[in-house]
Amino acid sequence: MALMINDLCTACDACEPVCPNQAITAGNPIYVIDAFKCTECVGAEDEPQCRLVCPAECIVQHPDFVETPEELQAKYEQLHG
């Protein structure tokens, strides 16, 4: 399942640089996670790095993108060739 950032985001910029897939970008007014690039850090890390650094705890599961760990791994491999 991909992650998403909810309205509690303070636009602190902590999440963007830690994303191994460059799935996080600055939105207006809050940051946005591209669900087609988000692998919840499967393939790169043991847990989602954005969640670890988020002081607002505003990064949640995206209800429209339910994916298994295997699907997330395949997405990571496709993104990183």
Secondary structure, DSSP 8 states (H G I E B T S, - for coil): --EEE-TT----SSSGGG-TT--EE--SSS-EE-TTT--TTTTT-SS-HHHHH-TT--EEE-TT----HHHHHHHHHHHH-
